[in-house]
């Protein structure tokens, strides 16, 4: 891994921890930023026994300034929501999926202009899914104290250790961004970071759609079309119930039991009660409601239902290994992790579809990288 250029300035740890204590102060600080200047962004939250993450802290940085912000202050500042949604204002995050989920549920904002520097580091040759603390130590020679990672971020006051931890989580984002951009320019991948971050954010938002969540229950592929339609209805119901109660999915009913109920196509609560593992109290509370859901799903036209992908057959698995070898060669030649260039589920879809044509995932920045092996892959798929 290339170390940082000596010319890159690493902001020193601030002598004092500073808070933006009112919405007006936050509005004023954001209003004074030059247009287009990147904002370093991170959050701390808790999510132990709830469906939704509970915001605990927001960290912001720009122009060498670093701030901590209480959730109620950020929530009351209109400019904060506007900044998150502003495509022209780059937001620098690291491993951003949970932060984006927090903003969607807490503030009802779909962040735009987000740049995930963990993805950027992978594109720049640092390896796949490298932890923030490890990368900071490798590039900048500073060891971060991670002892506060699992601490209580909701209660106040925060400890000095928590405050320092929170500031360190954003202090290196701007120099890391500079390192990533410099390496991407050398690789002719300047646009890849924004493109890949946007794709990742859009996919994460789509996957939260209750109507699509059943597709994540890969064990449901054995169900027939009618049973999968019932499974989708049950999954949508569970998503709504989890959100209503603010409880994790498994605290309502786990995936395996949903699949087992869908397989039975229950016409009465007694049938649900016979499914091994379903608590009696659950049936008493929800049984009749679920029977009605099942009947409605069965009566609906499900001819256009997207089915849960089947596992690859033995022949397809053999083809998968051959195709993967070509992608691996391209990944090694470009020094981009295979998990970024061609993750397993993308190659599986390629095998199932039988062609690279129309596979938008492999267009854009990936197209040039796989160009030397594209014909070989197509020939394998056409055999």
C-alpha positions, -999 to 999 in steps of 0.1 A, spaced: 0 0 0 13 35 -9 18 58 20 6 93 20 25 120 2 46 141 26 28 172 12 -5 160 26 -14 178 58 -28 157 86 -49 179 110 -36 177 145 -59 166 172 -77 197 184 -67 210 219 -103 214 228 -134 195 218 -159 219 202 -197 215 200 -223 232 178 -248 236 206 -278 252 188 -295 248 154 -286 284 147 -249 277 152 -250 247 129 -269 267 103 -243 295 105 -213 271 102 -228 253 72 -238 286 56 -202 299 58 -187 269 40 -174 276 4 -196 260 -23 -185 225 -31 -160 221 -3 -162 185 11 -177 179 45 -164 150 67 -193 132 82 -199 105 107 -225 94 133 -227 74 164 -259 55 173 -273 26 192 -292 -4 179 -294 -32 204 -331 -40 208 -348 -17 183 -356 -19 146 -345 17 140 -311 30 150 -312 56 178 -290 86 169 -264 95 195 -241 120 179 -232 137 146 -196 146 138 -188 172 111 -156 186 97 -144 210 70 -116 235 65 -97 220 94 -125 225 118 -142 196 137 -174 197 155 -197 175 176 -234 179 174 -262 165 195 -290 147 175 -317 172 185 -296 201 173 -290 184 139 -326 175 136 -338 211 142 -313 226 117 -329 229 83 -295 235 67 -283 201 79 -310 182 60 -303 205 30 -266 197 31 -272 160 33 -295 161 2 -272 185 -18 -256 165 -47 -231 193 -52 -217 191 -16 -194 161 -13 -199 142 20 -169 121 30 -179 90 50 -162 57 58 -183 25 56 -214 46 52 -242 21 49 -254 24 85 -250 62 85 -272 64 54 -298 42 70 -298 64 101 -304 95 80 -332 79 60 -351 68 91 -343 95 115 -344 126 93 -363 112 63 -335 123 40 -319 103 12 -283 117 12 -268 126 -21 -232 134 -31 -219 108 -6 -184 94 -11 -176 62 8 -139 63 14 -138 26 23 -149 19 -13 -125 46 -25 -96 30 -6 -104 -4 -22 -104 12 -57 -71 28 -49 -54 -4 -40 -57 -6 -2 -76 -39 -2 -112 -48 4 -132 -37 35 -102 -23 53 -110 -9 87 -107 28 93 -83 26 122 -60 2 103 -60 24 72 -53 55 92 -23 38 110 -10 25 77 -12 58 58 -7 84 84 12 65 112 -14 74 139 -29 47 161 -65 54 171 -80 44 204 -111 24 196 -120 15 232 -151 37 230 -166 20 200 -193 1 219 -199 27 245 -232 44 253 -236 72 228 -271 82 238 -266 93 274 -250 126 283 -225 138 291 -201 120 269 -167 111 284 -135 128 272 -125 95 257 -158 93 237 -154 129 225 -118 122 213 -129 90 196 -157 107 178 -134 135 165 -108 110 154 -135 93 133 -136 124 110 -102 140 115 -85 118 88 -113 117 63 -101 147 42 -65 136 40 -77 101 32 -98 116 4 -68 133 -10 -48 100 -9 -77 82 -26 -81 108 -54 -44 108 -61 -43 71 -65 -75 70 -86 -60 96 -110 -30 73 -116 -54 45 -124 -77 66 -146 -105 59 -121 -113 94 -110 -150 90 -115 -153 56 -101 -155 67 -65 -186 89 -70 -202 64 -94 -197 34 -70 -207 53 -39 -239 65 -57 -247 29 -69 -241 15 -34 -263 41 -17 -291 36 -43 -290 -2 -39 -290 1 -1 -321 23 -2 -338 -1 -27 -331 -31 -5 -350 -14 24 -382 -15 3 -406 -39 22 -420 -52 -11 -385 -64 -21 -372 -77 12 -385 -112 6 -358 -116 -21 -332 -116 7 -346 -148 21 -325 -170 -1 -338 -201 16 -372 -194 1 -361 -203 -34 -376 -239 -30 -411 -224 -27 -433 -223 -58 -446 -191 -72 -478 -190 -51 -458 -198 -19 -433 -170 -27 -462 -146 -32 -474 -155 2 -439 -152 16 -436 -117 2 -469 -107 19 -457 -122 52 -424 -104 49 -441 -71 42 -463 -76 72 -433 -83 94 -415 -52 82 -445 -31 90 -450 -47 124 -413 -43 133 -414 -6 124 -446 -1 143 -432 -18 174 -396 -6 167 -383 -41 173 -357 -62 154 -371 -87 129 -361 -118 148 -380 -105 178 -412 -106 158 -406 -138 137 -374 -151 121 -369 -157 84 -370 -195 87 -404 -195 103 -418 -171 77 -406 -195 50 -422 -225 68 -455 -207 72 -455 -197 35 -448 -233 25 -480 -244 44 -503 -219 27 -523 -219 60 -561 -217 58 -565 -214 95 -546 -203 126 -543 -240 136 -521 -247 106 -497 -219 117 -497 -233 152 -485 -267 138 -454 -251 123 -426 -262 146 -410 -232 164 -439 -207 161 -447 -195 196 -483 -201 208 -485 -165 219 -476 -153 184 -504 -174 169 -529 -161 194 -520 -125 187 -515 -126 149 -529 -160 136 -562 -148 121 -545 -117 106 -519 -138 89 -545 -162 75 -562 -133 59 -529 -121 44 -522 -155 30 -556 -158 14 -553 -123 -1 -518 -131 -15 -531 -164 -31 -560 -145 -47 -537 -119 -63 -523 -123 -99 -487 -132 -92 -476 -140 -127 -452 -111 -127 -437 -119 -93 -399 -118 -93 -388 -152 -79 -360 -157 -54 -329 -168 -73 -321 -205 -73 -287 -217 -63 -265 -226 -92 -267 -261 -105 -236 -283 -106 -230 -274 -142 -235 -237 -135 -211 -240 -105 -184 -254 -129 -191 -225 -153 -190 -201 -124 -154 -212 -115 -142 -207 -151 -158 -173 -155 -146 -162 -121 -110 -170 -131 -112 -144 -159 -126 -118 -136 -99 -126 -110 -73 -120 -137 -88 -86 -145 -90 -78 -108 -53 -87 -102 -42 -68 -132 -60 -36 -120 -52 -42 -83 -89 -39 -74 -104 -64 -50 -125 -91 -67 -153 -83 -41 -156 -48 -57 -150 -56 -93 -172 -87 -96 -188 -100 -63 -202 -135 -62 -239 -126 -66 -231 -106 -97 -213 -134 -113 -241 -158 -103 -266 -135 -121 -243 -135 -151 -243 -173 -152 -281 -175 -148 -287 -148 -175 -261 -164 -198 -248 -131 -212 -229 -99 -204 -252 -79 -226 -275 -57 -205 -256 -63 -173 -254 -26 -162 -233 -35 -132 -204 -43 -155 -206 -11 -175 -191 23 -165 -156 21 -149 -157 -17 -148 -161 -20 -186 -126 -9 -194 -111 -32 -167 -129 -63 -179 -124 -54 -216 -94 -77 -221 -113 -107 -208 -148 -98 -220 -147 -119 -252 -134 -150 -232 -162 -146 -207 -189 -143 -235 -175 -174 -252 -177 -194 -220 -213 -182 -215 -223 -192 -251 -209 -227 -249 
